[in-house]
């Protein structure tokens, strides 16, 4: 798989991803909702509905960003949620949102690396990642870490962009490659962040390929659901 990085420097993907999200943190939520026409809210709700069948008491949200998924998980399940992210600026926005929702006793936010999680093995009832695994420097290592910290017979839920197939594919790709980066640039003032998004999606495995990678790093069973004609996919990987 081709390694796509935000700024194409010698710093390495992890450092560049951290820098990119630090840069765009103040405008991230606004851009997310505008660029997806708020459909990202529906996708998160679909993931949490699926997760809720497991009735988790403890959940780890990796690449939590500004905490949207952590908040959705907590409100729907009542679980204690730990949100972890590389970017302190994104976490700072999330911490304010969680305080505003009066859920700071239920959701803990911490800086950390998805590929070296600071938790014991078999710790969480569920682990989730929304639009984060695409940014891992070493995909297999990151996925194996998610599997390590979830309990036996429990599941990791991954929401990630995939590719629209069929006759709508070219129209969506035109929006994704031309219009989305333009709006992203204007609002975030980061020239590369929203060009990196379609580039990283294009290079990322999805569907059966992603399922096979998850099975390859040690999960016993993997199911997936396509959302919105394949714009995004949710993977449920059970240990």
C-alpha positions as CSV (number, residue, x, y, z in Angstrom):
1,X,0.0,0.0,0.0
2,X,1.3,3.4,-1.0
3,X,2.3,5.6,1.9
4,X,0.4,9.0,1.6
5,X,1.4,11.8,3.9
6,X,-0.1,15.3,4.4
7,X,3.0,17.4,3.7
8,X,5.5,15.1,2.0
9,X,8.4,16.0,4.3
10,X,11.1,13.8,5.9
11,X,9.3,14.0,9.3
12,X,7.3,10.8,8.8
13,X,3.5,10.3,8.6
14,X,2.8,10.2,12.3
15,X,4.5,13.6,12.9
16,X,2.8,15.1,9.8
17,X,-0.6,13.9,10.7
18,X,-0.2,15.4,14.2
19,X,0.9,18.7,12.7
20,X,-2.0,18.7,10.2
21,X,-4.7,18.2,12.8
22,X,-3.1,20.7,15.1
23,X,-3.3,23.2,12.2
24,X,-6.9,22.5,11.3
25,X,-8.4,21.9,14.8
26,X,-10.2,25.2,15.1
27,X,-12.2,24.7,11.9
28,X,-12.4,20.9,11.9
29,X,-15.9,20.4,13.1
30,X,-17.4,23.1,10.9
31,X,-15.6,21.7,7.8
32,X,-16.6,18.1,8.7
33,X,-20.3,18.9,8.8
34,X,-20.3,21.3,5.8
35,X,-18.3,19.0,3.6
36,X,-20.3,15.9,4.4
37,X,-23.6,17.7,4.6
38,X,-23.9,16.4,8.1
39,X,-24.1,12.8,6.9
40,X,-21.1,12.0,9.1
41,X,-23.5,12.3,12.1
42,X,-25.7,9.6,10.6
43,X,-22.6,7.4,10.0
44,X,-21.5,7.7,13.6
45,X,-25.0,6.9,14.9
46,X,-25.1,3.8,12.7
47,X,-21.7,2.6,14.2
48,X,-23.0,3.2,17.7
49,X,-26.3,1.4,17.1
50,X,-24.2,-1.6,16.0
51,X,-21.9,-1.3,19.0
52,X,-24.8,-0.9,21.4
53,X,-25.8,-4.6,20.9
54,X,-22.7,-5.5,22.8
55,X,-23.8,-3.3,25.8
56,X,-20.3,-2.1,26.5
57,X,-19.4,-0.6,29.9
58,X,-15.9,0.6,28.8
59,X,-15.1,1.9,25.4
60,X,-11.8,3.2,23.9
61,X,-12.2,5.8,21.0
62,X,-8.9,5.9,19.1
63,X,-8.1,9.0,16.9
64,X,-11.0,10.7,18.9
65,X,-10.2,14.1,17.4
66,X,-12.7,16.6,18.8
67,X,-14.6,13.9,20.5
68,X,-17.7,13.5,18.3
69,X,-17.7,9.7,18.3
70,X,-16.8,9.6,22.0
71,X,-19.8,11.8,22.8
72,X,-22.2,9.8,20.6
73,X,-21.0,6.5,22.2
74,X,-21.4,7.8,25.8
75,X,-24.8,9.2,25.2
76,X,-26.1,6.1,23.5
77,X,-24.5,3.4,25.7
78,X,-23.8,5.1,29.1
79,X,-20.3,3.6,28.9
80,X,-17.2,5.1,30.4
81,X,-15.3,6.3,27.3
82,X,-11.6,7.0,26.9
83,X,-10.7,9.2,23.9
84,X,-7.2,9.1,22.6
85,X,-5.5,11.2,19.9
86,X,-2.1,12.3,18.6
87,X,-3.2,16.0,18.3
88,X,-3.4,18.1,21.4
89,X,-5.2,20.9,19.6
90,X,-8.0,18.5,18.5
91,X,-8.2,17.2,22.1
92,X,-8.5,20.7,23.4
93,X,-11.5,21.4,21.3
94,X,-13.0,18.0,22.3
95,X,-12.4,18.7,26.1
96,X,-14.4,21.9,25.8
97,X,-17.3,20.1,24.0
98,X,-17.4,17.4,26.7
99,X,-17.4,20.0,29.5
100,X,-20.2,21.8,27.7
101,X,-22.2,18.5,27.6
102,X,-21.4,18.0,31.3
103,X,-19.9,14.6,30.5
104,X,-16.3,15.2,31.7
105,X,-16.9,12.6,34.4
106,X,-17.8,10.0,31.8
107,X,-15.3,10.8,29.0
108,X,-11.6,11.0,29.6
109,X,-9.5,12.6,26.8
110,X,-5.8,11.8,26.5
111,X,-2.9,12.3,24.1
112,X,-1.4,9.1,22.8
113,X,-0.3,7.0,19.8
114,X,-2.7,4.4,18.3
115,X,0.2,2.2,17.4
116,X,1.6,2.1,21.0
117,X,-1.5,2.2,23.2
118,X,-0.8,2.9,26.9
119,X,-3.3,0.2,28.1
120,X,-3.2,-3.4,29.4
121,X,-4.3,-6.1,27.0
122,X,-8.0,-7.2,27.1
123,X,-9.0,-4.0,28.9
124,X,-12.0,-2.6,26.9
125,X,-15.5,-3.9,26.1
126,X,-15.3,-2.2,22.7
127,X,-12.9,-0.1,20.7
128,X,-13.9,2.3,18.0
129,X,-12.1,4.5,15.4
130,X,-13.9,7.0,13.1
131,X,-11.8,8.2,10.1
132,X,-8.6,7.5,11.9
133,X,-7.1,4.2,10.7
134,X,-6.3,5.8,7.3
135,X,-3.9,8.0,9.1
136,X,-1.9,5.2,10.9
137,X,1.8,5.2,9.9
138,X,1.8,1.4,10.1
139,X,-1.7,0.1,9.4
140,X,-1.2,-3.5,10.5
141,X,0.6,-2.5,13.7
142,X,-2.2,0.0,14.6
143,X,-5.0,-2.6,13.9
144,X,-3.2,-5.2,15.9
145,X,-3.0,-2.7,18.9
146,X,-6.7,-2.1,18.7
147,X,-7.2,-5.9,18.9
148,X,-4.8,-6.3,21.8
149,X,-6.7,-3.9,24.1
150,X,-10.2,-5.2,23.4
151,X,-11.5,-8.1,25.5
152,X,-11.8,-11.6,24.1
153,X,-14.9,-12.2,22.0
154,X,-15.5,-8.4,21.9
155,X,-15.3,-6.1,18.9
156,X,-13.4,-3.2,17.3
157,X,-15.6,-0.9,15.2
158,X,-13.9,1.1,12.4
159,X,-15.7,3.8,10.4
160,X,-13.6,4.8,7.4
161,X,-14.0,6.3,3.9
162,X,-14.2,3.8,1.1
163,X,-15.0,4.3,-2.6
164,X,-18.3,4.9,-4.4
165,X,-18.7,2.3,-7.0
166,X,-21.0,2.3,-10.0
167,X,-22.3,5.2,-12.1
168,X,-22.1,7.7,-9.2
169,X,-18.4,7.0,-8.6
170,X,-17.0,9.6,-11.1
171,X,-19.3,12.4,-9.9
172,X,-18.3,11.7,-6.3
173,X,-14.6,11.6,-7.1
174,X,-14.9,14.9,-8.9
175,X,-16.4,16.5,-5.8
176,X,-13.9,14.7,-3.6
177,X,-10.8,15.7,-5.6
178,X,-11.7,19.2,-6.8
179,X,-14.5,20.9,-4.8
180,X,-13.8,19.5,-1.3
181,X,-10.1,20.5,-1.2
182,X,-11.0,24.0,-2.4
183,X,-13.5,24.6,0.4
184,X,-11.1,23.0,2.9
185,X,-8.3,25.3,1.8
186,X,-10.4,28.4,2.0
187,X,-11.8,27.7,5.5
188,X,-8.9,25.9,7.2
189,X,-6.1,27.9,5.6
190,X,-4.1,24.7,5.3
191,X,-3.3,24.1,1.7
192,X,-2.5,20.4,2.0
193,X,-4.9,19.0,4.6
194,X,-7.9,18.6,2.3
195,X,-5.8,17.4,-0.7
196,X,-4.4,14.7,1.6
197,X,-7.9,13.5,2.4
198,X,-8.8,12.3,-1.2
199,X,-5.2,11.1,-1.8
200,X,-5.2,9.0,1.4
201,X,-8.7,7.6,0.7
202,X,-7.6,6.6,-2.9
203,X,-4.6,4.7,-1.5
204,X,-6.5,3.0,1.3
205,X,-7.8,-0.6,1.2
206,X,-11.6,-1.1,1.6
207,X,-14.2,-3.8,1.6
208,X,-12.9,-7.3,1.3
209,X,-9.2,-6.1,1.2
210,X,-9.7,-4.3,4.6
211,X,-11.5,-7.4,5.9
212,X,-8.6,-9.6,5.0
213,X,-6.1,-7.2,6.6
214,X,-8.1,-7.4,9.8
215,X,-8.2,-11.2,9.7
216,X,-4.5,-11.2,9.0
217,X,-3.6,-9.2,12.2
218,X,-5.5,-11.7,14.4
219,X,-9.2,-11.0,14.5
220,X,-11.4,-14.1,14.3
221,X,-14.4,-12.6,12.5
222,X,-14.9,-9.5,10.4
223,X,-18.2,-8.1,9.1
224,X,-18.7,-4.8,7.2
225,X,-21.5,-2.5,6.1
226,X,-21.3,0.0,3.3
227,X,-22.9,3.4,4.0
228,X,-24.2,6.0,1.5
229,X,-23.5,4.0,-1.6
230,X,-20.0,3.1,-0.4
231,X,-18.7,6.6,0.6
232,X,-17.9,5.1,3.9
233,X,-17.8,1.6,5.5
234,X,-18.1,0.3,9.0
235,X,-16.1,-2.8,9.9
236,X,-16.8,-4.9,13.0
237,X,-13.8,-7.0,13.8
238,X,-14.3,-9.5,16.6
239,X,-11.4,-10.9,18.7
